[in-house]
Amino acid sequence: MILLAATTQSCSSSKKNTKAIVAPAVVKTAPSSESIVIDIEEPRVAENNTAVAQSQTTAIPNTPFENIQPSISTPEREVAELHATGIQRNYDFAPTIHYDLRKPQFVMIHHTSQNSIAQTIRTFQLAHTQVSSHYVIGRDGQVVQMLNDYQRAWHAGAGKWGNITDMNSVSIGIELDNNGSEPFPDLQINALLILLNNLKSKYRIPQTNFIGHSDYAPGRKDDPSTYFPWETLAERGFGIWYNANYLAPPPPTFNSTDALRIIGYDTSNLRTAERSFKKKYIRTDVSSELTPYDIMVLYDLYRKFY
Ligand SMILES: [Zn+2]
């Protein structure tokens, strides 16, 4: 029996959620033959769903992954194992050639809290860190891609946005080289805008689905920092912003908690959600309660985008 680990990871923490997936059988690779031979001595489900004990040998065609060493556990290895053997150990597995990886539906923006793009690239390449992102953007505007957009990076970790609790599976992670207490240079933001434009048109990502790590994991993550120009992004169609010149009091029926929840915030801890909202949209006041002004901002966003 082989245990494969599927992990969900934070961008700056080594904590991980691990799900054990039980692979179906012992895999033996025949170096000079045309196929991988799998010996199965497990019960399998017959047509009438009755489990029957049966020993059989199944030949599965070569895959591009077959020469990967079994002792090395990497995401590529895990995909190769699943591709060759399937997940359901009780069912026959005959892989089809017709499939896609899943399209990204969100973009999540981070700052690295590090001092150089080289340091971040090294962090994402070290085995023990268990963190990664699809793109890293340097202070000078250099864009480095580290994963294909369809692959699942480990950048979001635990959190909730709307009903999504596994953001790694549906998002592209972009890390901006920034120590967390400095402005983001124009060169870097311009490079980000070009990248976001490509991603938005390529995957048809809605404007509201460009979010920050702090939106998804309020209280645990605060990136990107209050220096990040969300307003500039929103003007170009990435994320949302309000019109400070036309704020109006909401009607008495307006429920600010519902509005936060509709935007995406996890309101199970309302104070944490409100603080995260204020840190992004108000900035000068990051207390944990909405003022009448904050509620007008929230109402404006709600009215415009939801
Ligand atoms: Zn982050």
py3Dmol code that shows the C-alpha trace and the ligand (Angstrom):
import py3Dmol

protein = """\
ATOM      1  CA  MET A   1       0.000   0.000   0.000  1.00  0.00           C
ATOM      2  CA  ILE A   2       1.292   3.425  -0.890  1.00  0.00           C
ATOM      3  CA  LEU A   3       0.236   6.523   0.978  1.00  0.00           C
ATOM      4  CA  LEU A   4       0.151   9.698  -1.071  1.00  0.00           C
ATOM      5  CA  ALA A   5      -0.007  13.041   0.659  1.00  0.00           C
ATOM      6  CA  ALA A   6      -2.087  15.897  -0.783  1.00  0.00           C
ATOM      7  CA  THR A   7      -1.156  19.088   0.993  1.00  0.00           C
ATOM      8  CA  THR A   8      -2.615  22.556   1.406  1.00  0.00           C
ATOM      9  CA  GLN A   9      -0.125  25.191   2.352  1.00  0.00           C
ATOM     10  CA  SER A  10       0.295  28.689   3.614  1.00  0.00           C
ATOM     11  CA  CYS A  11       2.589  31.075   1.769  1.00  0.00           C
ATOM     12  CA  SER A  12       4.707  31.837   4.765  1.00  0.00           C
ATOM     13  CA  SER A  13       4.061  29.091   7.216  1.00  0.00           C
ATOM     14  CA  SER A  14       5.272  25.518   7.249  1.00  0.00           C
ATOM     15  CA  LYS A  15       2.027  24.222   8.758  1.00  0.00           C
ATOM     16  CA  LYS A  16       0.124  21.972   6.410  1.00  0.00           C
ATOM     17  CA  ASN A  17      -3.179  20.148   6.150  1.00  0.00           C
ATOM     18  CA  THR A  18      -2.530  16.635   5.007  1.00  0.00           C
ATOM     19  CA  LYS A  19      -5.036  14.248   3.496  1.00  0.00           C
ATOM     20  CA  ALA A  20      -3.911  10.679   3.046  1.00  0.00           C
ATOM     21  CA  ILE A  21      -5.012   9.138  -0.228  1.00  0.00           C
ATOM     22  CA  VAL A  22      -4.802   5.387  -0.394  1.00  0.00           C
ATOM     23  CA  ALA A  23      -3.372   4.190  -3.684  1.00  0.00           C
ATOM     24  CA  PRO A  24      -4.774   0.997  -5.083  1.00  0.00           C
ATOM     25  CA  ALA A  25      -1.895  -1.343  -5.386  1.00  0.00           C
ATOM     26  CA  VAL A  26       1.797  -2.014  -5.406  1.00  0.00           C
ATOM     27  CA  VAL A  27       3.355  -0.620  -8.559  1.00  0.00           C
ATOM     28  CA  LYS A  28       6.207  -2.476 -10.172  1.00  0.00           C
ATOM     29  CA  THR A  29       8.019  -0.825 -13.047  1.00  0.00           C
ATOM     30  CA  ALA A  30       9.559  -3.116 -15.643  1.00  0.00           C
ATOM     31  CA  PRO A  31      12.513  -1.146 -16.999  1.00  0.00           C
ATOM     32  CA  SER A  32      12.684  -2.651 -20.450  1.00  0.00           C
ATOM     33  CA  SER A  33       9.073  -3.587 -21.090  1.00  0.00           C
ATOM     34  CA  GLU A  34       6.337  -1.530 -22.707  1.00  0.00           C
ATOM     35  CA  SER A  35       4.108  -1.368 -19.676  1.00  0.00           C
ATOM     36  CA  ILE A  36       3.773  -0.951 -15.921  1.00  0.00           C
ATOM     37  CA  VAL A  37       2.557  -4.106 -14.218  1.00  0.00           C
ATOM     38  CA  ILE A  38       0.321  -3.818 -11.198  1.00  0.00           C
ATOM     39  CA  ASP A  39      -0.494  -6.757  -8.972  1.00  0.00           C
ATOM     40  CA  ILE A  40      -3.862  -6.307  -7.294  1.00  0.00           C
ATOM     41  CA  GLU A  41      -4.918  -8.502  -4.433  1.00  0.00           C
ATOM     42  CA  GLU A  42      -7.746  -6.404  -3.152  1.00  0.00           C
ATOM     43  CA  PRO A  43     -11.514  -6.869  -3.196  1.00  0.00           C
ATOM     44  CA  ARG A  44     -13.100  -5.174  -6.175  1.00  0.00           C
ATOM     45  CA  VAL A  45     -16.679  -4.145  -6.859  1.00  0.00           C
ATOM     46  CA  ALA A  46     -18.562  -6.294  -9.329  1.00  0.00           C
ATOM     47  CA  GLU A  47     -21.398  -5.042 -11.527  1.00  0.00           C
ATOM     48  CA  ASN A  48     -23.979  -5.729  -8.846  1.00  0.00           C
ATOM     49  CA  ASN A  49     -21.815  -3.768  -6.381  1.00  0.00           C
ATOM     50  CA  THR A  50     -20.943  -6.897  -4.456  1.00  0.00           C
ATOM     51  CA  ALA A  51     -17.361  -6.905  -3.345  1.00  0.00           C
ATOM     52  CA  VAL A  52     -15.550  -9.949  -4.508  1.00  0.00           C
ATOM     53  CA  ALA A  53     -12.071 -11.015  -3.569  1.00  0.00           C
ATOM     54  CA  GLN A  54     -10.033 -11.534  -6.645  1.00  0.00           C
ATOM     55  CA  SER A  55      -6.406 -11.550  -7.632  1.00  0.00           C
ATOM     56  CA  GLN A  56      -5.543 -10.141 -11.011  1.00  0.00           C
ATOM     57  CA  THR A  57      -2.803  -8.539 -12.999  1.00  0.00           C
ATOM     58  CA  THR A  58      -3.526  -5.344 -14.928  1.00  0.00           C
ATOM     59  CA  ALA A  59      -1.254  -3.908 -17.582  1.00  0.00           C
ATOM     60  CA  ILE A  60      -1.373  -0.139 -17.988  1.00  0.00           C
ATOM     61  CA  PRO A  61       0.307   1.616 -20.896  1.00  0.00           C
ATOM     62  CA  ASN A  62       3.419   3.663 -20.399  1.00  0.00           C
ATOM     63  CA  THR A  63       2.952   7.245 -19.298  1.00  0.00           C
ATOM     64  CA  PRO A  64       5.399  10.133 -19.627  1.00  0.00           C
ATOM     65  CA  PHE A  65       5.860   9.936 -15.878  1.00  0.00           C
ATOM     66  CA  GLU A  66       6.963   6.333 -15.561  1.00  0.00           C
ATOM     67  CA  ASN A  67      10.643   6.995 -15.134  1.00  0.00           C
ATOM     68  CA  ILE A  68      10.118   9.168 -12.064  1.00  0.00           C
ATOM     69  CA  GLN A  69      11.750   7.473  -9.111  1.00  0.00           C
ATOM     70  CA  PRO A  70       9.080   6.040  -6.760  1.00  0.00           C
ATOM     71  CA  SER A  71      11.065   6.978  -3.668  1.00  0.00           C
ATOM     72  CA  ILE A  72      10.813  10.697  -4.419  1.00  0.00           C
ATOM     73  CA  SER A  73       7.500  12.217  -3.356  1.00  0.00           C
ATOM     74  CA  THR A  74       6.746  15.231  -5.513  1.00  0.00           C
ATOM     75  CA  PRO A  75       3.509  16.673  -6.881  1.00  0.00           C
ATOM     76  CA  GLU A  76       4.533  15.305 -10.293  1.00  0.00           C
ATOM     77  CA  ARG A  77       5.039  11.860  -8.773  1.00  0.00           C
ATOM     78  CA  GLU A  78       1.643  12.006  -7.089  1.00  0.00           C
ATOM     79  CA  VAL A  79      -0.046  12.960 -10.358  1.00  0.00           C
ATOM     80  CA  ALA A  80       1.804  10.135 -12.096  1.00  0.00           C
ATOM     81  CA  GLU A  81       0.675   7.628  -9.473  1.00  0.00           C
ATOM     82  CA  LEU A  82      -2.926   8.726  -9.674  1.00  0.00           C
ATOM     83  CA  HIS A  83      -2.830   8.818 -13.459  1.00  0.00           C
ATOM     84  CA  ALA A  84      -1.476   5.273 -13.585  1.00  0.00           C
ATOM     85  CA  THR A  85      -3.618   3.694 -10.909  1.00  0.00           C
ATOM     86  CA  GLY A  86      -6.650   5.856 -10.134  1.00  0.00           C
ATOM     87  CA  ILE A  87      -7.850   6.735  -6.664  1.00  0.00           C
ATOM     88  CA  GLN A  88     -10.654   4.245  -6.058  1.00  0.00           C
ATOM     89  CA  ARG A  89      -8.878   1.103  -5.001  1.00  0.00           C
ATOM     90  CA  ASN A  90     -12.038  -0.983  -5.283  1.00  0.00           C
ATOM     91  CA  TYR A  91     -12.728  -0.202  -8.928  1.00  0.00           C
ATOM     92  CA  ASP A  92     -11.070  -1.209 -12.134  1.00  0.00           C
ATOM     93  CA  PHE A  93      -9.131   1.700 -13.595  1.00  0.00           C
ATOM     94  CA  ALA A  94      -8.701   2.276 -17.308  1.00  0.00           C
ATOM     95  CA  PRO A  95      -7.381   5.798 -17.908  1.00  0.00           C
ATOM     96  CA  THR A  96      -8.970   7.830 -20.676  1.00  0.00           C
ATOM     97  CA  ILE A  97      -6.933  10.231 -22.737  1.00  0.00           C
ATOM     98  CA  HIS A  98      -9.644  12.912 -22.681  1.00  0.00           C
ATOM     99  CA  TYR A  99      -9.236  15.239 -19.717  1.00  0.00           C
ATOM    100  CA  ASP A 100      -8.147  18.723 -18.679  1.00  0.00           C
ATOM    101  CA  LEU A 101      -6.636  20.181 -15.612  1.00  0.00           C
ATOM    102  CA  ARG A 102      -8.934  22.688 -14.005  1.00  0.00           C
ATOM    103  CA  LYS A 103      -9.037  26.343 -14.952  1.00  0.00           C
ATOM    104  CA  PRO A 104      -8.116  28.913 -12.323  1.00  0.00           C
ATOM    105  CA  GLN A 105     -11.073  31.012 -11.193  1.00  0.00           C
ATOM    106  CA  PHE A 106      -9.397  33.370  -8.724  1.00  0.00           C
ATOM    107  CA  VAL A 107      -6.172  35.329  -8.420  1.00  0.00           C
ATOM    108  CA  MET A 108      -4.737  35.823  -4.939  1.00  0.00           C
ATOM    109  CA  ILE A 109      -2.138  38.519  -4.335  1.00  0.00           C
ATOM    110  CA  HIS A 110       0.516  38.313  -1.613  1.00  0.00           C
ATOM    111  CA  HIS A 111       3.606  40.122  -0.472  1.00  0.00           C
ATOM    112  CA  THR A 112       6.568  37.900   0.287  1.00  0.00           C
ATOM    113  CA  SER A 113       7.772  39.464   3.558  1.00  0.00           C
ATOM    114  CA  GLN A 114      11.245  38.782   2.209  1.00  0.00           C
ATOM    115  CA  ASN A 115      14.092  40.936   0.967  1.00  0.00           C
ATOM    116  CA  SER A 116      14.702  39.843  -2.623  1.00  0.00           C
ATOM    117  CA  ILE A 117      13.111  37.899  -5.447  1.00  0.00           C
ATOM    118  CA  ALA A 118      16.082  35.508  -5.360  1.00  0.00           C
ATOM    119  CA  GLN A 119      15.361  34.721  -1.720  1.00  0.00           C
ATOM    120  CA  THR A 120      11.720  33.975  -2.520  1.00  0.00           C
ATOM    121  CA  ILE A 121      12.532  31.764  -5.498  1.00  0.00           C
ATOM    122  CA  ARG A 122      14.927  29.823  -3.303  1.00  0.00           C
ATOM    123  CA  THR A 123      12.251  29.510  -0.599  1.00  0.00           C
ATOM    124  CA  PHE A 124       9.826  28.013  -3.114  1.00  0.00           C
ATOM    125  CA  GLN A 125      12.440  25.552  -4.339  1.00  0.00           C
ATOM    126  CA  LEU A 126      13.564  24.188  -0.968  1.00  0.00           C
ATOM    127  CA  ALA A 127      11.915  20.882  -0.083  1.00  0.00           C
ATOM    128  CA  HIS A 128      11.194  21.628   3.563  1.00  0.00           C
ATOM    129  CA  THR A 129       9.364  24.936   3.072  1.00  0.00           C
ATOM    130  CA  GLN A 130       6.272  23.348   1.493  1.00  0.00           C
ATOM    131  CA  VAL A 131       5.199  26.685  -0.013  1.00  0.00           C
ATOM    132  CA  SER A 132       4.953  27.946  -3.571  1.00  0.00           C
ATOM    133  CA  SER A 133       3.178  30.332  -5.900  1.00  0.00           C
ATOM    134  CA  HIS A 134       2.639  30.547  -9.625  1.00  0.00           C
ATOM    135  CA  TYR A 135       4.366  33.889 -10.071  1.00  0.00           C
ATOM    136  CA  VAL A 136       6.858  36.046  -8.219  1.00  0.00           C
ATOM    137  CA  ILE A 137       7.275  39.694  -9.234  1.00  0.00           C
ATOM    138  CA  GLY A 138      10.406  41.608  -8.331  1.00  0.00           C
ATOM    139  CA  ARG A 139      10.663  45.223  -7.259  1.00  0.00           C
ATOM    140  CA  ASP A 140      12.085  46.004 -10.713  1.00  0.00           C
ATOM    141  CA  GLY A 141       9.121  44.435 -12.515  1.00  0.00           C
ATOM    142  CA  GLN A 142      10.778  41.118 -13.311  1.00  0.00           C
ATOM    143  CA  VAL A 143       8.109  38.413 -13.504  1.00  0.00           C
ATOM    144  CA  VAL A 144       9.152  34.846 -12.758  1.00  0.00           C
ATOM    145  CA  GLN A 145       6.703  31.992 -13.305  1.00  0.00           C
ATOM    146  CA  MET A 146       7.243  28.960 -11.084  1.00  0.00           C
ATOM    147  CA  LEU A 147       4.258  26.758 -11.945  1.00  0.00           C
ATOM    148  CA  ASN A 148       1.886  26.323 -14.857  1.00  0.00           C
ATOM    149  CA  ASP A 149      -1.385  28.183 -14.216  1.00  0.00           C
ATOM    150  CA  TYR A 150      -3.310  24.902 -14.220  1.00  0.00           C
ATOM    151  CA  GLN A 151      -1.183  23.385 -11.481  1.00  0.00           C
ATOM    152  CA  ARG A 152      -2.098  23.739  -7.826  1.00  0.00           C
ATOM    153  CA  ALA A 153       0.339  25.863  -5.840  1.00  0.00           C
ATOM    154  CA  TRP A 154       0.595  25.982  -2.060  1.00  0.00           C
ATOM    155  CA  HIS A 155       0.089  29.665  -1.318  1.00  0.00           C
ATOM    156  CA  ALA A 156      -3.294  30.160   0.354  1.00  0.00           C
ATOM    157  CA  GLY A 157      -3.427  27.754   3.309  1.00  0.00           C
ATOM    158  CA  ALA A 158      -6.366  27.717   5.684  1.00  0.00           C
ATOM    159  CA  GLY A 159      -9.120  30.285   5.165  1.00  0.00           C
ATOM    160  CA  LYS A 160     -12.524  30.944   3.700  1.00  0.00           C
ATOM    161  CA  TRP A 161     -13.880  33.192   0.941  1.00  0.00           C
ATOM    162  CA  GLY A 162     -17.528  32.754   0.078  1.00  0.00           C
ATOM    163  CA  ASN A 163     -17.986  29.022   0.236  1.00  0.00           C
ATOM    164  CA  ILE A 164     -14.438  28.271  -0.830  1.00  0.00           C
ATOM    165  CA  THR A 165     -12.169  26.753   1.787  1.00  0.00           C
ATOM    166  CA  ASP A 166      -9.538  25.321  -0.547  1.00  0.00           C
ATOM    167  CA  MET A 167      -8.388  28.370  -2.442  1.00  0.00           C
ATOM    168  CA  ASN A 168      -5.223  26.625  -3.628  1.00  0.00           C
ATOM    169  CA  SER A 169      -7.356  24.414  -5.866  1.00  0.00           C
ATOM    170  CA  VAL A 170      -9.075  27.271  -7.674  1.00  0.00           C
ATOM    171  CA  SER A 171      -6.608  30.140  -7.707  1.00  0.00           C
ATOM    172  CA  ILE A 172      -3.391  31.510  -9.119  1.00  0.00           C
ATOM    173  CA  GLY A 173      -0.992  32.815  -6.478  1.00  0.00           C
ATOM    174  CA  ILE A 174       1.101  35.910  -7.172  1.00  0.00           C
ATOM    175  CA  GLU A 175       3.823  36.929  -4.739  1.00  0.00           C
ATOM    176  CA  LEU A 176       5.161  40.477  -4.807  1.00  0.00           C
ATOM    177  CA  ASP A 177       8.704  40.923  -3.564  1.00  0.00           C
ATOM    178  CA  ASN A 178       8.107  43.263  -0.652  1.00  0.00           C
ATOM    179  CA  ASN A 179       9.081  43.167   3.008  1.00  0.00           C
ATOM    180  CA  GLY A 180       5.608  44.195   4.181  1.00  0.00           C
ATOM    181  CA  SER A 181       6.499  47.677   5.389  1.00  0.00           C
ATOM    182  CA  GLU A 182       7.461  49.469   2.188  1.00  0.00           C
ATOM    183  CA  PRO A 183       5.597  50.873  -0.821  1.00  0.00           C
ATOM    184  CA  PHE A 184       5.280  48.830  -3.999  1.00  0.00           C
ATOM    185  CA  PRO A 185       7.331  50.443  -6.819  1.00  0.00           C
ATOM    186  CA  ASP A 186       5.529  51.526 -10.012  1.00  0.00           C
ATOM    187  CA  LEU A 187       7.637  49.119 -12.082  1.00  0.00           C
ATOM    188  CA  GLN A 188       6.389  46.234  -9.983  1.00  0.00           C
ATOM    189  CA  ILE A 189       2.736  47.302 -10.110  1.00  0.00           C
ATOM    190  CA  ASN A 190       2.891  47.890 -13.864  1.00  0.00           C
ATOM    191  CA  ALA A 191       4.262  44.379 -14.368  1.00  0.00           C
ATOM    192  CA  LEU A 192       1.511  43.040 -12.115  1.00  0.00           C
ATOM    193  CA  LEU A 193      -1.175  44.847 -14.129  1.00  0.00           C
ATOM    194  CA  ILE A 194       0.101  43.349 -17.380  1.00  0.00           C
ATOM    195  CA  LEU A 195       0.141  39.875 -15.848  1.00  0.00           C
ATOM    196  CA  LEU A 196      -3.356  40.307 -14.392  1.00  0.00           C
ATOM    197  CA  ASN A 197      -4.653  41.489 -17.738  1.00  0.00           C
ATOM    198  CA  ASN A 198      -3.326  38.329 -19.390  1.00  0.00           C
ATOM    199  CA  LEU A 199      -4.782  36.070 -16.718  1.00  0.00           C
ATOM    200  CA  LYS A 200      -8.148  37.794 -16.701  1.00  0.00           C
ATOM    201  CA  SER A 201      -8.642  37.522 -20.456  1.00  0.00           C
ATOM    202  CA  LYS A 202      -7.167  34.025 -20.727  1.00  0.00           C
ATOM    203  CA  TYR A 203      -9.306  32.463 -17.982  1.00  0.00           C
ATOM    204  CA  ARG A 204     -12.247  34.903 -17.931  1.00  0.00           C
ATOM    205  CA  ILE A 205     -11.740  35.632 -14.242  1.00  0.00           C
ATOM    206  CA  PRO A 206     -14.429  37.982 -12.861  1.00  0.00           C
ATOM    207  CA  GLN A 207     -13.336  41.354 -11.467  1.00  0.00           C
ATOM    208  CA  THR A 208     -14.500  40.423  -7.976  1.00  0.00           C
ATOM    209  CA  ASN A 209     -12.293  37.313  -7.950  1.00  0.00           C
ATOM    210  CA  PHE A 210      -9.015  39.220  -7.665  1.00  0.00           C
ATOM    211  CA  ILE A 211      -8.427  39.151  -3.919  1.00  0.00           C
ATOM    212  CA  GLY A 212      -5.690  39.406  -1.309  1.00  0.00           C
ATOM    213  CA  HIS A 213      -4.441  36.771   1.077  1.00  0.00           C
ATOM    214  CA  SER A 214      -5.800  38.840   3.963  1.00  0.00           C
ATOM    215  CA  ASP A 215      -9.313  38.673   2.477  1.00  0.00           C
ATOM    216  CA  TYR A 216      -9.201  34.896   2.571  1.00  0.00           C
ATOM    217  CA  ALA A 217      -7.404  34.430   5.881  1.00  0.00           C
ATOM    218  CA  PRO A 218      -8.257  37.484   8.020  1.00  0.00           C
ATOM    219  CA  GLY A 219      -6.529  37.503  11.360  1.00  0.00           C
ATOM    220  CA  ARG A 220      -3.956  34.985  10.162  1.00  0.00           C
ATOM    221  CA  LYS A 221      -2.571  36.852   7.144  1.00  0.00           C
ATOM    222  CA  ASP A 222      -2.213  40.573   6.471  1.00  0.00           C
ATOM    223  CA  ASP A 223      -0.761  40.568   2.977  1.00  0.00           C
ATOM    224  CA  PRO A 224      -0.665  42.454   0.755  1.00  0.00           C
ATOM    225  CA  SER A 225      -0.009  45.327   3.152  1.00  0.00           C
ATOM    226  CA  THR A 226      -1.874  48.630   3.370  1.00  0.00           C
ATOM    227  CA  TYR A 227       0.656  50.050   0.876  1.00  0.00           C
ATOM    228  CA  PHE A 228      -0.857  47.897  -1.857  1.00  0.00           C
ATOM    229  CA  PRO A 229      -2.737  50.028  -4.450  1.00  0.00           C
ATOM    230  CA  TRP A 230      -6.063  48.158  -4.673  1.00  0.00           C
ATOM    231  CA  GLU A 231      -7.688  51.304  -6.053  1.00  0.00           C
ATOM    232  CA  THR A 232      -5.334  51.326  -9.054  1.00  0.00           C
ATOM    233  CA  LEU A 233      -6.070  47.668  -9.693  1.00  0.00           C
ATOM    234  CA  ALA A 234      -9.825  48.184  -9.478  1.00  0.00           C
ATOM    235  CA  GLU A 235      -9.650  51.010 -12.028  1.00  0.00           C
ATOM    236  CA  ARG A 236      -8.242  48.427 -14.447  1.00  0.00           C
ATOM    237  CA  GLY A 237     -10.838  45.786 -13.574  1.00  0.00           C
ATOM    238  CA  PHE A 238      -9.009  43.711 -10.977  1.00  0.00           C
ATOM    239  CA  GLY A 239     -10.745  43.664  -7.617  1.00  0.00           C
ATOM    240  CA  ILE A 240     -13.196  46.260  -6.313  1.00  0.00           C
ATOM    241  CA  TRP A 241     -13.026  49.811  -4.978  1.00  0.00           C
ATOM    242  CA  TYR A 242     -15.467  52.549  -4.060  1.00  0.00           C
ATOM    243  CA  ASN A 243     -16.062  56.095  -5.228  1.00  0.00           C
ATOM    244  CA  ALA A 244     -15.138  58.279  -2.268  1.00  0.00           C
ATOM    245  CA  ASN A 245     -16.813  61.305  -3.859  1.00  0.00           C
ATOM    246  CA  TYR A 246     -20.266  59.778  -4.063  1.00  0.00           C
ATOM    247  CA  LEU A 247     -20.743  57.905  -0.818  1.00  0.00           C
ATOM    248  CA  ALA A 248     -24.283  57.835   0.482  1.00  0.00           C
ATOM    249  CA  PRO A 249     -25.878  56.460   3.625  1.00  0.00           C
ATOM    250  CA  PRO A 250     -27.511  53.104   3.023  1.00  0.00           C
ATOM    251  CA  PRO A 251     -31.232  52.511   3.511  1.00  0.00           C
ATOM    252  CA  PRO A 252     -32.307  51.303   6.965  1.00  0.00           C
ATOM    253  CA  THR A 253     -32.790  47.799   5.626  1.00  0.00           C
ATOM    254  CA  PHE A 254     -29.094  47.510   4.696  1.00  0.00           C
ATOM    255  CA  ASN A 255     -27.409  44.766   6.701  1.00  0.00           C
ATOM    256  CA  SER A 256     -23.640  45.305   6.829  1.00  0.00           C
ATOM    257  CA  THR A 257     -22.876  41.778   8.023  1.00  0.00           C
ATOM    258  CA  ASP A 258     -24.813  40.287   5.130  1.00  0.00           C
ATOM    259  CA  ALA A 259     -23.013  42.627   2.733  1.00  0.00           C
ATOM    260  CA  LEU A 260     -19.607  41.526   4.033  1.00  0.00           C
ATOM    261  CA  ARG A 261     -20.667  37.926   3.652  1.00  0.00           C
ATOM    262  CA  ILE A 262     -21.965  38.466   0.123  1.00  0.00           C
ATOM    263  CA  ILE A 263     -18.671  40.096  -0.864  1.00  0.00           C
ATOM    264  CA  GLY A 264     -16.940  36.967   0.411  1.00  0.00           C
ATOM    265  CA  TYR A 265     -15.772  37.584   3.965  1.00  0.00           C
ATOM    266  CA  ASP A 266     -16.079  34.840   6.523  1.00  0.00           C
ATOM    267  CA  THR A 267     -18.295  36.529   9.112  1.00  0.00           C
ATOM    268  CA  SER A 268     -18.229  33.667  11.610  1.00  0.00           C
ATOM    269  CA  ASN A 269     -15.797  35.939  13.456  1.00  0.00           C
ATOM    270  CA  LEU A 270     -17.387  39.277  12.613  1.00  0.00           C
ATOM    271  CA  ARG A 271     -14.803  41.503  14.294  1.00  0.00           C
ATOM    272  CA  THR A 272     -11.958  39.827  12.391  1.00  0.00           C
ATOM    273  CA  ALA A 273     -13.836  40.192   9.114  1.00  0.00           C
ATOM    274  CA  GLU A 274     -14.578  43.864   9.801  1.00  0.00           C
ATOM    275  CA  ARG A 275     -10.951  44.567  10.711  1.00  0.00           C
ATOM    276  CA  SER A 276      -9.788  42.925   7.492  1.00  0.00           C
ATOM    277  CA  PHE A 277     -12.292  44.960   5.474  1.00  0.00           C
ATOM    278  CA  LYS A 278     -11.152  48.200   7.107  1.00  0.00           C
ATOM    279  CA  LYS A 279      -7.489  47.437   6.646  1.00  0.00           C
ATOM    280  CA  LYS A 280      -8.044  47.063   2.919  1.00  0.00           C
ATOM    281  CA  TYR A 281     -10.546  49.822   2.205  1.00  0.00           C
ATOM    282  CA  ILE A 282     -10.171  52.395   5.000  1.00  0.00           C
ATOM    283  CA  ARG A 283      -6.524  51.955   6.041  1.00  0.00           C
ATOM    284  CA  THR A 284      -6.308  54.911   8.393  1.00  0.00           C
ATOM    285  CA  ASP A 285      -8.567  53.202  10.906  1.00  0.00           C
ATOM    286  CA  VAL A 286      -8.106  49.515  11.459  1.00  0.00           C
ATOM    287  CA  SER A 287     -10.199  49.144  14.590  1.00  0.00           C
ATOM    288  CA  SER A 288     -12.559  46.219  14.634  1.00  0.00           C
ATOM    289  CA  GLU A 289     -15.887  47.985  14.340  1.00  0.00           C
ATOM    290  CA  LEU A 290     -17.521  49.633  11.338  1.00  0.00           C
ATOM    291  CA  THR A 291     -18.119  53.395  11.637  1.00  0.00           C
ATOM    292  CA  PRO A 292     -20.930  55.124   9.703  1.00  0.00           C
ATOM    293  CA  TYR A 293     -18.331  56.098   7.070  1.00  0.00           C
ATOM    294  CA  ASP A 294     -17.114  52.502   6.772  1.00  0.00           C
ATOM    295  CA  ILE A 295     -20.705  51.362   6.289  1.00  0.00           C
ATOM    296  CA  MET A 296     -21.143  53.869   3.457  1.00  0.00           C
ATOM    297  CA  VAL A 297     -18.022  52.467   1.805  1.00  0.00           C
ATOM    298  CA  LEU A 298     -19.340  48.942   2.227  1.00  0.00           C
ATOM    299  CA  TYR A 299     -22.724  49.962   0.846  1.00  0.00           C
ATOM    300  CA  ASP A 300     -21.093  51.595  -2.191  1.00  0.00           C
ATOM    301  CA  LEU A 301     -19.104  48.421  -2.959  1.00  0.00           C
ATOM    302  CA  TYR A 302     -22.174  46.270  -2.409  1.00  0.00           C
ATOM    303  CA  ARG A 303     -24.328  48.415  -4.649  1.00  0.00           C
ATOM    304  CA  LYS A 304     -21.766  48.570  -7.444  1.00  0.00           C
ATOM    305  CA  PHE A 305     -20.550  45.002  -7.621  1.00  0.00           C
ATOM    306  CA  TYR A 306     -23.096  42.640  -6.046  1.00  0.00           C
TER     307      TYR A 306
END
"""
ligand_1 = """\
1
ZN
Zn 0.336 35.518 1.578
"""
view = py3Dmol.view(width=600, height=400)
view.addModel(protein, "pdb")
view.setStyle({"model": 0}, {"cartoon": {"style": "trace"}})
view.addModel(ligand_1, "xyz")
view.setStyle({"model": 1}, {"stick": {}})
view.zoomTo()
view.show()
